[in-house]
Amino acid sequence: MKDLSNYKLTFSDEFNTRSISQNGTGTTWADIRPEWRFDAHSDIGFGRSSFVDPSSGYDPFKVQDGVLTITAVPDRTPYGHQGSWESGLIHTRGSFQQTYGYFEMRADLSDVKGSWDAFWLLPVKQINEGKNGGWQELDIIEHYGSNPDGIYRWIHTTDYHANPSAELQVYTEHKGLSKGFHTYGMDWNKDTISFYFDGQLVGTKATPSDMHGPMFILADLAVEAVADPAGAAPQMKIDYIRAFAEKPVVVEPPPPGDGAVYRFLNTKTGTHFFTNDAAERDQVSKTLPQFRFEGPAFHTASDKSADTLDVFRFFDKASGTHFYTANEAERDQVMRTLPNLTFEGVAYKAYANGGGGAHEEVYRFYDKANGTHFYTANEAERDTILHTLPNYRFEGVAYYTDLV
């Protein structure tokens, strides 16, 4: 089974209640993709089907006993593409998106000829769309009623691949697949994309170069041209859809030594680097001439009886700069949404409050010109920045420390 002990749940709909609207305002799901809207009440859809909102006069969605059922019917309303089937799609664009993680759906898929079930991800913003005839899309499953035991999984990318079917597709067959509920999962990280069936790994592919930004979730039941209008209505039944993110790897802080946190000025970027590790300080001094040593900036939290915080450090691969935060929610948000920032663990300890005047503030600024942050425990330096550097936005107290 897929081991999720090192993951945390970031999204879940168990379909105990219904939360679907046309544009997603105030609900978990929206049922029309804005860029693919066909008319006031429908999405243009796929195959021989349009995706309709209940305001069309037909409601493709039903929530009962913890299951969302999407039912497709032959053309029933004046909306959607004329002559097409009418069915449903749900998506989280605007309400939930995530970079990397494990995504899973438990569902009973349709075995009606012409049905086309899908569970997939799309990027918030396409990159180089059309290059090499591609776009970004992760198909966790595509399932066809005309091949009821088969599951197709596709990675769509603008990267060139000589043999896309071999390099970007994982296909498996499971006898009796459409006779009950199964789980369909995908674990996406910066290096690989792995697919799972009922918790078992069924294939892994390399992560393309354009697959490192936030994506949102979609699930739908489309219909192909071979469907029989006089036959059984295709139905896709979804028990739950969940998303998980890997928990950050927390690196124990280095031995405090004399407690000093040292500051370097990166003369190439104009930003600062902080370390509490004397060995790292010496290594930077010896090997990185663009880093100018400015001495101890402040001390780590040394009062073990006080309320202390971990200060987390990230490295921005794009700019070559560092980012620091003592806010766990901010740390997690950065890890989910900013793949260019590499988590480097705990840099040093700080205090959560001023201790009644016993500890000093470390102030944080945001440089709007280059998108980096500046930190100082020096009030005079803070005031100089406030009065002379208008591109620096003051963000307040980041945490508290002891002065050198």
Secondary structure, DSSP 8 states (H G I E B T S, - for coil): ----TTEEEEEEE--SS--EESS-TTSSEESS-GGGEEETTEE--SBTEEEE-GGGS---EEEETTEEEEE-BSS-SS-SSTT-EEE-EEE-TTT--BSSEEEEEEEE---STTEEEEEEEEESS-SSTTGGG---EEEEEEEETTSTTEEEEEEE-SS--S-HHHHHEEEEE-TTGGGS-EEEEEEE-SSEEEEEETTEEEEEEE--TT--S-EEEEEEEEE-TT--TTS---EEEEEEEEEEEE----------TT-EEEEEEETTTTEEEEE--HHHHHHHHHH-TTEEEEEEEEE----TTS-EEEEEEEEETTTTEEEEE--HHHHHHHHHH-TTEEEEEEEEEEESS-GGGTSEEEEEEEETTTTEEEEE--HHHHHHHHHH-TTEEEEEEEEEEB--
